[in-house]
Amino acid sequence: MPVQGSPAVTVLAQLVSSNPAQFTKRELFRMLRRAEFPAIGDLDSALALLEEHG
């Protein structure tokens, strides 16, 4: 289960606040802070966790 402050929660919060109908991984990466996600590959585990939880 994701915990507050985890990368998955950060990604989910961004998606909820921006509410895109659809998005690419690159578009999501551009929405997020570099301090938390320095490289696009850093999104992989967070996206996998969110996808796993629907």
Residue pairs with C-beta under 8 A, 6 or more apart in sequence:
2 8
2 9
2 12
2 49
2 50
2 53
3 9
6 46
7 36
7 37
7 42
7 43
7 45
7 46
8 45
8 46
8 49
8 50
10 32
10 36
10 46
11 28
11 32
11 43
11 46
11 47
11 50
12 50
14 28
14 31
14 32
15 23
15 28
18 31
20 27
25 40
25 43
25 47
26 40
28 43
29 37
29 40
29 43
32 43
36 42
37 43
